[in-house]
Amino acid sequence: MEAFSQELYNPNNIELPLVLHHYDPKYKDHPISQLIRARFCLLEVSDPSFPTLSCSVRVLLCIGITAVTSETLDQLPSLECVVGSSVGVNHIDVAECWGRGIKVTTAGDAFSEDVADYAIGLLIDVLRRMSSADRFLRDGLWTSKGNYPLASKLSGKRVGIVGLGSIGFEIAKRLQAFGCVITYNSRKKKAHVTFPYYETIHDLARNSDALILCCTLTNETHHLINKDVMTSLGKTGVIVNVGRGPLIDEKELVQCLLQGEIGGAALDVFENEPHVPEELFALDNVVLSPHNAMTTPESFSALVSVIIGNLDAFFANQPLLSEMKPI
């Protein structure tokens, strides 16, 4: 991504709308923040003027997975909107925001295509053992041990999608090209969707060769994939997670993999990032990725458009582009 103007916050700059910049320190100089500084006056919590200006902040820009709690909101009595930069909102107390009349936006479908592409790549990898075969060759085992063992194809597999939102739909579209039998589980059955719906995750797992997780992390979906679900999936079943790490009971997943109770896993997210259970490193039926499914220049460009679109809409008193609505 190109270098952009890094205009610093200036409390005397009244031409640009004031936005509180709420972020993890590692995102301080992220290109997204640099882009937004060209359009809005970003106030930092560390700025000496924050105690005075906090009372007039109407919108908070949350970059990355940075907690927005009731304590955060207490500091901002005039807050009307939290503009998020992620699809998941488990780091934002959405109920508290809504209770105070504060709107919340997400990244919308900015990441949907790239995450879907990545999910299919992970699924092919864990089924065909591509990463494992790569290591096999690099370690010189092709010459010493002969051909790599057989692996399973994707075409025709029964794939259960957990969370048929924007990302889930994009995954389903790609799976159709492979002739897969697609089923899904969501908070409720989707109108006008022809894929078979399973009301329980256990039934979905029981009737799937692979599960792809792309649902939102909530109190209800925390450890949604537990040992019982893995047992229902069976010894040849595989799990792909491009949602959030805590959707899976990670300790139980490790044990099921070590004991051969499921066929494999491809994981882009983990329960305690960036820490990954070391037991997974030596397993040939496991593919690991560092929360990378959405990280492309195209996704970040789309995200900037969504964020700026939401901020512009807010200050123009227009409908927000990707506002969360109560179910």
Helices and strands as residue ranges (DSSP letters): E 18-23, G 25-27, H 31-37, E 41-44, H 50-53, G 54-56, E 59-63, H 70-74, E 81-84, H 94-99, E 103-105, H 112-128, H 130-138, H 141-145, E 158-162, H 166-177, E 181-185, H 201-206, E 210-213, H 227-233, E 238-241, G 245-247, H 250-258, E 264-267, G 278-280, E 286-288, H 297-315
